[in-house]
């Protein structure tokens, strides 16, 4: 048993207990085919089903799990009113409902995307087709199945599977200096650099570095700034880069913030 559900009174689990070793973090994914083209315009149901079965499920299987090992499902959608109907159709694919968060946002990456899904799962660590001999117990291992390995994973990994070590959860960071003043007003690239600099300092204090980051969530006030934000991420983070979700929000903590970034790092426990 890799997970145990704490049932609530609603349609989702109230909480899920999972072991850290074998924990799998999957990037936020939208409905793009192998050529990078968006699919199923205007159809939230088919976009959701495609992400779950054609993208998420192969990654889960590669890590020794399946959709029934999902602990947490985060749903970012541009049409929350349709979600109850969609959930009624896709829930049998997942099985017993995990912990679920559903949020409506004004825009996603791309022109027709209506949903982006992000998953945390508890797997047994028995990867099926990978050739690497590095054990999951030695740290955070990038996971991608051969069937989707040809897609563009330059900006972020498809998934990371965790072994023994410490998880470091960073608050959502804004572009502020040590005195709390906003840095780079009007410049999304400069703001991103400041956030990453703050993130690096926090991780050094925790005994880690940017290389230990396994998940980021980027909250931007305008998708037009995505290129500038991602350019700074590409410079700062080495491959394989952390799994990632990028969403547009209607506002951030301070009115002159263009971006905020939340991160999770994994510092492995190494045998000496």
N, C-alpha and C positions, 0 to 999 in steps of 0.2 A: 504494500500500500504506500504510494508516494504522496498522497494528499488525503486530508480528512476535512469534510464539510461541516460547518457550523450553520445549521439551517435557521433562516429567519421566517418571518410571516409573509414575505413577498414572493415574487417570482424568481428571484435570484438568491444565491447563498448569502447569508449575512457576513460570513467570513470563511476563509479556507486556511487550514494549517498545512504547511509543507516543509519538508526537509530542505536545508540549504544546499547540500551536495546534490548535484543533478538539476538544480534550478535552472530553467531555461528562460532567457529574456529574448523576445522577438521584436524586431523593429515594427514601428507603425507602418502598415502596408495598405495601399489602395489598389484598385482594380486596373492594373497595367498588364498587357500581355508580354511575351518574350521579346517583342520588338520595341518595347517602350511605349506602345500605343494604349490609350485609355479604352476601356471596353464597357459595353452596356450603358450607353448614355441614357440618362433619365430614369434608370431602373435601380432603385436602392436594393431591392430584393436580390437581383442577379449579381450586382456588384458585391454585396455582402457574402453571398454564397461562393462566388469566385475567389474572393480573398481567403475565406476559410478553407475551401477544399483544394484549390489549385496552388495556393501560396503557403498558407500556414500549415496545412496538414503534412505536406512533404518535409518541411523543416522539422516538425514535431517527430515524424517517423524517423528521420535521420538521427535524431537525438535519443531514440529509443522510447518515444512516447506516442501520443495520439491526441485527438481532440478531447478525449475523455480525461486527459491529464492536465487540462487547462485549469489554473487556479484563479487567474484574474483576467478579465476581458475588458479593455477600455474601448469605448466606441465614440468616435468623433464623427458627427454627421451634420449635413447641411439641412436635413429635414427630420427633425425629431418626432414629428407627428406620425410619420410612417413607421417609426421603429417598432411599436408594439406588434403590428401586423408582420413585420419582417422577423421579429424575434420568435413569434409563434411558429413560423415556418422553419427557421434555421436551428432552433433549440434542440430538436431531435437529432440533428447532425452532431451536436456537441455532447448530448446526453445530459446527465445530471448537471443543472446549472451551476456555474462557478460564481465567484464574486464578480459583479458587473457594474461598471460606471458608464453612463450614457450622457454625452454632452453635445449640445447643438452649437456649431460654430459657423461664422459667416462664409468662410471660404476654405478650400483645401488646395493642395498642390495640384496643378492641372486645370483644365477648363470644364470638365464634366463630372469630376469625382464628387460623389455624394457621401462617401463613407471612407474612413480610415480606421483600421482595427489594430490594436496593440495587445500583445498577449504575454503573460508570465505563466509558465507551466512547470510542473514537478515531474521530471522524467527519471528513469532508472539509470541513465548514463551509458546504456549499451548502444552505441552508435552503429548503424547498419552498414554503410557503404564507405565510410571515410578510410583513407589509407594511412593517416597519421597514427603513430604509435603512442603519442603523448597522452597520458591518462587524464581523465577529467579531474581526478583528485589533485593534480598538480597546479590548477589555477583556472583561469577563464579561457575556454576554447571556442573559437568561432565555428559555427555550424551552418552549412548550406548543402542541400542535396544536389546531386549531379544534375537532376532534371531541371533545376532552376539556377545552376551555377553560372550560366552564360549571361545572366541579366547584369545590369549595372549596379555593382555593390561598392563602387569607389568611395562614395560619401559616407556610407555606413554599412556595417555588417548586417547580414540577414538575421543572425541570432548569436548569442553567446550562451554557453553552458558552463555553469559554475561548479567548482569543486570545494575543497576545504579552504576556509579563509574568512576574512571579515568584510562585510558589506558596509560601505560608507554612503549615507544618504545626504545629499546636499540640498539645502533649500533652493528655491528658485532665486537665482541671482540676477540682479539688475546692474546696469552700467554705472556704478557709483565708486567714488574714491574712498579713502580712509575716513574722510570727514562726512560722508554721506551725500556728497554733491554729484550730480549727474555728469558723466564724462561723455564727450562726443555728441552734444546736442545736435540733432538733425542728421547725424552720420551713422548709419547702421553698422558699417564696418568697424568704425572706431568704438562703438558701443560693444560690439561683439568681442573685440580685442580686450577691452577692459574687463568684461565678464570672465573671459577665459583666464586672464591674469589673476583675477580674484579666486577663481576655481583652483588654479594651480597652487596658490599660496595656502588655501585651505587644505588641499590634499597633502602638501608637504608637511603641514602641521600634524596631519593624521598618519604620517609615515608612508605616504604613497606619492603618486605623481599623475599627470594627465594620461600617462600610458595605462593606468589602472581603470580608467573610466569605461564602463560597459554599457551604460545607457544614458542618453540625453533626451530631454524634451525641450523643444524650442518653441517659444511663444512669441509671435511677431504681430505687430499691429497692421502690417500691410504685406501681402505676398510679393509686392514689387521689390521689397528689400531682401528677398530670399537669396538672390545671387550674391549680394555683398556679404550677407551673413555667412553663407556656406563657404565662400572663398576664405574667410578667416578660419573657419572650422577645418578646412582642408590643410591649411598651413600649420595649425597648432597640433592636430591629432595625427598620430602615425597609424598606418595600416596594421592590422585590421581595425578600422575605426568602430566606435561604439554603435550599438543599435540606436535607432533614432526615430522620433516622431516630430513632425514640424507642422504646427497649426497656426492659423490666423485667429487672433482674439480681438474683441472690441475695445479692450483697454488693459493697461497694466498698472502697477502700483503707483507710479508717478506719471504725470501727463506727458513728460518729455522723454519717457522711455520708448524706444522703438522695438526693443527685444528684451526678453528675459530667458534664462536657460536654467533648467533643473537637471541634476545629474545624479547618477548612482555609480559608485566605484567599487571595485572588488580587489582587495589586497590578499593575495593567496598565502596560505600557510604552507611553507616549504619545509620539507624534511632535510635536516642537516646531518 
